[in-house]
Amino acid sequence: MWTGSERPECDCGMTINLKPEQDRIIQAELDSGHFRSPDEVLDHALAALREKEHKRKAAAPRKNLAQFPMESPLAGFEVTRRNHR
């Protein structure tokens, strides 16, 4: 199990409690030689998550400005403007 002592120079101020399965996955990646430290595993996982989110956003259909009023919470309400002078 990784205790965080592998990188004492890190003063990140965050403690993460891993579930046993998460700890096993990290340890398996370290044992396989794919990564040198738990930090590398986490960095890679976070980069993959960002990439997945970026691809999801890029694949989502873009809305044009004309669609916005139709999807507004106020859609269907009549808006009147009064000049107060």
N, C-alpha and C positions, 0 to 999 in steps of 0.2 A: 504494500500500500504506500502511496506517495503521501508524505507528510508536509511537503512544502519546504523542507529544509535543503532541497537541492539547489535553491537559488536564494541564499540569504541576502544578497545585495539588493533584491527587489523590496522596495519599500512602498508597495502598492496599497496597503491598508485594507485589503479585502480578504476575507476568509470564506472559502467555499467548502461546504460539506457535500461530498459526493455520495451518491447512492452506490451500493455495492456493484451494480452492473456498470455504472459509469467508471468506477475505479478499475474494474476488470478490463474494460475496453482500453482505457489509457495505458494500463500496464501491458496489455497485449501489444499495443502499438510500440511501446518502448522496447519490449522484449524482441519484437520483430526487426528492430533497427530502423524502422521508418522515421522515427523522431528521436532526438537526443534528450529531450526533457518534456515534462508535462506541459510546460508553457508552450512549446512548439505544437503539441497536439491541440491545445486550446486555441492557439493562434490560427492553425489550419482549419479547425472546425468553425471558428467565427468568420474566417474569410469565405468558407464555403457557404455559410448561412447568408452572408452579405451578397455573394454572387447569385445565390438562388433567389433572393428577394429582388435583386436588380433585374434578373431575367423575368421574374413574374411581373414586375412593373412594366418592363419593356414590352411584354407580350399582351398586356392589358390594352384593350382598345382605348384610344385617346378620345376624349370628349371635346367637342367644339363648343365655342361660347354660346351658340344658339341652343344647345341642349341644357345649359345650366338653369335657366329660368323654369324649364319644364320639370326639373328634378329638385327644385328648391322646396323646402318645407312649406313655403307660402304659395306653392303652385295652386292655381284655381282661385285664389283670392284676388279681388279687384283692388287695384291700387289707385287711389286718387290723390292728386296733388292740389293743394290750395295755396294761393298766394295770400299772405297776410301782410297788408300794408297799412 
